Amino acid sequence: MKKLTENRLVTIVYYSNGAIKTFKGRVYRLNLLEQILSLKDDKQKSFSIRLSGIRHIY
């Protein structure tokens, strides 16, 4: 999990409402208490994903 907090571009494949989606961005927060990974894309738009929905991280 600590590797995710490095400032590098990651691609995450995750489930949302029964559909598989992909997001590319940089991790800016990892909240293990609430099980949420927060990311920002190239346009600095923030996005949060529940850890339980994540299928792959590249």
Stockholm file with secondary structure:
# STOCKHOLM 1.0

chainA/1-58         MKKLTENRLVTIVYYSNGAIKTFKGRVYRLNLLEQILSLKDDKQKSFSIRLSGIRHIY
#=GR chainA/1-58 SS CGGGGSSSEEEEEEEETTEEEEEEEEEEEEETTTTEEEEECTTCCEEEEEGGGEEEEC
#=GC SS_cons        CGGGGSSSEEEEEEEETTEEEEEEEEEEEEETTTTEEEEECTTCCEEEEEGGGEEEEC
//
